Amino acid sequence: MAYLKIDGSYILDIDQHTGNQRLLKEVVRMADSLGILTIAEQVRTEAEWLKLQELGLGGVTGLITKDKISKI
């Protein structure tokens, strides 16, 4: 499966930056239409993870781990 990694500079405080939210929403939409999975790098907080989930990203890397996510 093809994937597209989203640089952590776009992820930092994504829950607060509406400009980056709009950009990521469109990137995810385009990637989905091409069958490409989107992965966010350097996810640091629960708030970022929740916003990325809302935006439809397919996966994350960073300090938010499977163990932490299972507790949310």
N, C-alpha and C positions, 0 to 999 in steps of 0.2 A: 504494500500500500504506500502511495506517495504521501508525503507530509510536508507541511510548511511551518517552520519555527518562527514565532513572533519574538523579536528581540525584547529583552527585559526593559529597555529604555521606554518602550511603549506600554509596559505593564505596570511600572512603578506608579502607585496611587491611582490606578485605573478607575477605582471606585469613585474618585473625585474629579477626574478630568474628562469632561463630556466630549471634547474634541477627539481625544484618543478613543473614547467609546464609539463614536460615530465611525471613525476610521476602521477600527477592528471589526465592527459589525459588517461593514462592506467587504472587508478582506475575507471574513468568514463566509459571507454569502457567496462571493466569487469562488472561493476554494471549494465550498460544498457543491457548487454547480459543476465543478470539474472533478469531483470525487477525491479531493485532497483533504486530508486531515490537518487541522490547525492545532499547533502546540505552543502554549505560552511559556516562555523561559523566565526564570527568576521570580516566580510567584512567592511573595514573602508573607502575606497576611491573609487571614480568613476573609476579610472584606474584599481583597483583590480576587481571591478564588471564587467567591460567590458572584461577583460581578462578571467574571470571565465565564462562569457557568451560565449565567443569564444571557450573555452575548453569544453563547453557542460554541465556544472553543472546545475542541475534542480532547485536549490533554494539557497537562501542566508539568513543569519541572521547577525545582527550587526548594525552598525551605518547607513548603507545604508538602508533606509526605502522605502516603497512603494511611499510615497510622493516625496522623492528625486529622485527615479528611474523614475517616470513619467515626471520629468523635464529634464531628460537626453535625 
